[in-house]
């Protein structure tokens, strides 16, 4: 069993109900291999933490950017609370060291682990909210996730890559870009798509993803880099 006291020191708080914190790190798969385990998995805490996270981030952005429109604030929030940003925050707190997983899940270091880390961050937030209250939950988010918003805004990371690439392509080259599927490999549950983005007949870049939409976004991002259009 991981030493959750170390994690408490890392985040600078002490839980009154220690089982809440342990449950926040318990993945559903762990229960399948540990039938005598007395706690539940973390999905209900994740559900609660997701709602708390959205409120904290919305409140912060509303106060931080008083001149921004609803649409801009929504885009900022979406970029900040996506799986990549949240899993990065979880990784910076070494949450992966405390996860209670099945042996199979423990071996996965790719996309599935990223999702598990993001979900665990939300579950921990839900546990903090239940154990310590809203103010402590808000402080946890402000300390560990909110700092990422500066980079997101400064580098336009909140902008949708496809929309931005189309805007730049029309502005500089006078074309609306198109996307073509290049390859599709792997089993149904773990397909890998490769998509090319074209301006006219010229292929600008290729992108990969676990869906066509994800591959197109990646291709657009790579296209922005290739054309040196930046963000």
Secondary structure as UniProt FT lines:
FT   HELIX           4..11
FT   HELIX           18..24
FT   HELIX           28..33
FT   TURN            35..36
FT   HELIX           43..64
FT   TURN            66..67
FT   HELIX           70..80
FT   HELIX           83..92
FT   TURN            93..94
FT   HELIX           95..98
FT   HELIX           103..107
FT   HELIX           111..132
FT   HELIX           134..144
FT   TURN            145..147
FT   HELIX           148..154
FT   TURN            155..158
FT   HELIX           161..172
FT   STRAND          178..185
FT   HELIX           188..190
FT   STRAND          192..199
FT   TURN            200..201
FT   STRAND          202..209
FT   HELIX           212..226
FT   TURN            227..228
//
